[in-house]
Amino acid sequence: MKVLETFTGADNYEFKVVEYDSTLKSDLEEFCQKCDKVGILNNASLKALKFGKWGKQENWWFVYHKDEIVSMAGAHYLPHVHDKCYMINYRLATLPEWRNMADDRQNSRRMYHEFGFARLVPFMADWAVEQGATDCVVTTASEDHSEDRSGTMHKIWRFAYVVWPHEDKLSLLHKDFPLYGIKQDVWRFNWRNFRTGERIEYAR
């Protein structure tokens, strides 16, 4: 198990960030089964994740509590936007009982409490830049396509237009971009670390 970081979250729970390798496949499958039971359909199976679709041009990261995955997200090549673009925070999902548990500080900054943005983005961004990314992006379904059983991306959509541009964490690259048959808003990550304000040093 490749542990990238250990940290204390809310209520003094201990967590660790782990990069995927083949020995963790059964853990991932178990997480997918839990997602299926609570209606997080995009993460309900390896097929739903499109796991393996991009081969060496994809990677996955997990947040573990003890020996179980409680949150996950992935990154993959996204040539639909341009030939040096990578999507990060792909298939971001956290089990309901573990949401908003990523940080033990009392503050109003929601991104500190989300595992994906607070803890996984730095590692996903680093990996994408190593692949040659000049843009790391996340997509949010346009408002008229905002069904999201996990609840995560809908919260992000509402948050995005107020906070992200104002604080320069992310910038809107494309609005209503046609991607996989759905209009989506494409946001470029400017910050590598949402907790420290460190910016991404993109490939040139």
C-alpha positions as CSV (number, residue, x, y, z in Angstrom):
1,M,0.0,0.0,0.0
2,K,1.5,3.3,-1.1
3,V,0.5,5.8,1.7
4,L,1.0,9.4,0.5
5,E,-0.2,11.2,3.6
6,T,-1.7,10.6,7.0
7,F,-3.8,13.2,8.8
8,T,-6.3,13.8,11.5
9,G,-9.7,14.9,10.4
10,A,-12.9,15.9,12.3
11,D,-13.5,14.3,15.7
12,N,-9.9,13.2,15.8
13,Y,-10.4,10.4,13.3
14,E,-7.2,9.2,11.6
15,F,-7.1,9.0,7.8
16,K,-4.6,8.2,5.2
17,V,-4.3,9.0,1.5
18,V,-3.4,6.1,-0.7
19,E,-2.6,5.8,-4.4
20,Y,-4.1,2.8,-6.2
21,D,-2.3,-0.3,-7.0
22,S,-3.6,-3.7,-8.0
23,T,-3.5,-5.1,-4.4
24,L,-6.3,-2.6,-3.5
25,K,-8.8,-3.8,-6.2
26,S,-10.9,-5.7,-3.7
27,D,-11.0,-2.7,-1.4
28,L,-12.2,-0.6,-4.3
29,E,-14.9,-3.2,-5.2
30,E,-16.1,-3.2,-1.6
31,F,-16.3,0.6,-1.7
32,C,-18.3,0.4,-4.9
33,Q,-20.8,-2.0,-3.3
34,K,-21.3,0.5,-0.5
35,C,-21.8,3.3,-3.0
36,D,-24.4,1.2,-4.8
37,K,-26.3,0.6,-1.6
38,V,-26.6,4.4,-0.9
39,G,-27.4,5.4,-4.4
40,I,-24.0,6.8,-5.6
41,L,-24.5,5.3,-9.0
42,N,-21.4,6.8,-10.7
43,N,-19.3,4.8,-8.2
44,A,-21.5,1.7,-7.9
45,S,-19.2,-0.6,-9.8
46,L,-15.9,-0.7,-11.6
47,K,-17.9,-0.5,-14.8
48,A,-19.6,2.7,-13.6
49,L,-16.2,4.2,-12.7
50,K,-15.0,3.3,-16.3
51,F,-12.1,1.8,-14.4
52,G,-9.3,0.9,-16.8
53,K,-10.8,2.8,-19.8
54,W,-7.8,5.1,-20.1
55,G,-5.1,2.5,-19.3
56,K,-1.8,4.2,-18.2
57,Q,-3.5,7.6,-18.7
58,E,-5.6,7.2,-15.6
59,N,-4.9,6.9,-11.8
60,W,-7.0,6.7,-8.6
61,W,-6.6,7.8,-5.0
62,F,-8.4,6.8,-1.9
63,V,-8.9,8.1,1.6
64,Y,-8.8,5.2,4.1
65,H,-10.0,5.1,7.7
66,K,-8.4,2.1,9.3
67,D,-8.7,-0.6,6.6
68,E,-11.6,0.7,4.6
69,I,-12.0,3.3,1.8
70,V,-14.3,6.1,2.8
71,S,-13.6,8.5,-0.1
72,M,-12.1,8.3,-3.6
73,A,-11.4,10.2,-6.8
74,G,-9.5,9.7,-10.0
75,A,-7.7,11.4,-12.8
76,H,-7.5,10.7,-16.5
77,Y,-6.5,12.2,-19.8
78,L,-9.2,14.4,-21.4
79,P,-8.3,15.1,-25.0
80,H,-11.9,16.3,-25.7
81,V,-10.8,19.7,-24.3
82,H,-7.3,19.7,-25.7
83,D,-4.3,17.4,-26.1
84,K,-2.7,18.4,-22.8
85,C,-5.7,18.4,-20.6
86,Y,-6.4,16.0,-17.7
87,M,-9.5,15.7,-15.6
88,I,-8.9,15.4,-11.8
89,N,-11.4,14.8,-9.0
90,Y,-13.1,12.4,-11.4
91,R,-15.8,10.2,-9.9
92,L,-15.3,12.0,-6.5
93,A,-17.4,10.3,-3.9
94,T,-17.5,10.0,-0.1
95,L,-19.7,7.7,1.8
96,P,-22.4,9.7,3.5
97,E,-21.3,9.0,7.1
98,W,-17.8,10.4,6.3
99,R,-18.7,13.6,4.5
100,N,-17.3,16.9,5.7
101,M,-14.8,15.0,7.9
102,A,-11.5,15.9,6.2
103,D,-10.4,18.7,8.5
104,D,-10.5,19.1,12.3
105,R,-10.4,22.9,12.2
106,Q,-13.6,24.9,12.9
107,N,-14.0,27.2,9.9
108,S,-16.5,28.1,7.2
109,R,-14.4,27.1,4.2
110,R,-16.3,24.1,2.9
111,M,-13.4,22.9,0.7
112,Y,-11.3,22.2,3.8
113,H,-13.8,19.6,4.9
114,E,-14.2,17.7,1.6
115,F,-11.7,14.9,1.1
116,G,-11.4,15.4,-2.6
117,F,-10.5,19.1,-2.6
118,A,-8.8,19.2,0.8
119,R,-6.7,16.1,0.5
120,L,-6.7,14.4,-2.9
121,V,-6.3,17.3,-5.3
122,P,-2.5,17.8,-4.6
123,F,-1.7,14.3,-5.5
124,M,-3.9,14.2,-8.6
125,A,-2.5,17.5,-9.8
126,D,1.1,16.4,-9.4
127,W,0.4,13.2,-11.3
128,A,-1.4,15.0,-14.1
129,V,1.5,17.5,-14.5
130,E,3.9,14.7,-14.6
131,Q,2.0,13.4,-17.6
132,G,2.4,16.8,-19.3
133,A,-0.8,18.5,-18.3
134,T,-1.1,22.2,-19.0
135,D,-4.6,22.2,-17.7
136,C,-6.1,20.1,-14.8
137,V,-9.9,20.4,-14.9
138,V,-13.0,19.3,-13.2
139,T,-16.4,19.4,-14.7
140,T,-19.7,20.2,-13.1
141,A,-23.0,19.3,-14.9
142,S,-24.7,22.4,-16.2
143,E,-27.6,23.5,-14.1
144,D,-30.2,21.8,-16.3
145,H,-28.3,18.5,-15.9
146,S,-27.5,18.7,-12.2
147,E,-28.9,15.4,-11.0
148,D,-26.3,14.0,-8.6
149,R,-27.3,11.3,-6.1
150,S,-24.1,11.7,-4.2
151,G,-24.9,15.3,-3.6
152,T,-21.3,16.3,-3.9
153,M,-21.1,17.8,-7.3
154,H,-24.4,19.7,-6.9
155,K,-23.0,21.5,-3.8
156,I,-19.8,22.2,-5.8
157,W,-21.9,23.6,-8.7
158,R,-23.7,26.1,-6.4
159,F,-20.4,27.0,-4.7
160,A,-18.4,27.3,-7.9
161,Y,-19.8,30.5,-9.4
162,V,-19.4,32.5,-6.2
163,V,-16.2,31.3,-4.5
164,W,-13.9,29.7,-7.1
165,P,-13.4,32.7,-9.4
166,H,-13.3,35.2,-6.5
167,E,-10.5,33.4,-4.7
168,D,-8.9,32.2,-8.0
169,K,-8.9,28.6,-6.9
170,L,-10.4,27.6,-10.2
171,S,-11.3,29.4,-13.5
172,L,-14.1,28.7,-15.8
173,L,-12.7,27.5,-19.1
174,H,-15.9,26.5,-20.9
175,K,-19.5,26.8,-20.1
176,D,-22.0,24.2,-21.4
177,F,-19.2,22.2,-23.0
178,P,-20.6,19.1,-24.8
179,L,-18.9,16.2,-23.0
180,Y,-20.2,12.6,-23.1
181,G,-23.5,13.8,-24.4
182,I,-24.2,16.2,-21.5
183,K,-23.6,20.0,-21.3
184,Q,-20.9,20.5,-18.6
185,D,-19.0,23.4,-17.2
186,V,-15.2,22.9,-17.4
187,W,-13.2,24.5,-14.6
188,R,-9.4,24.8,-14.6
189,F,-7.6,24.2,-11.3
190,N,-5.2,27.1,-10.3
191,W,-4.5,25.9,-6.8
192,R,-2.7,22.7,-6.1
193,N,-3.4,22.8,-2.4
194,F,-6.7,24.4,-1.2
195,R,-5.5,24.4,2.4
196,T,-2.3,26.3,1.8
197,G,-3.0,28.3,-1.3
198,E,-0.1,26.7,-3.2
199,R,-0.6,27.0,-7.0
200,I,-0.1,24.4,-9.6
201,E,3.1,24.6,-11.6
202,Y,1.9,23.5,-14.9
203,A,4.0,21.9,-17.6
204,R,5.1,24.2,-20.4
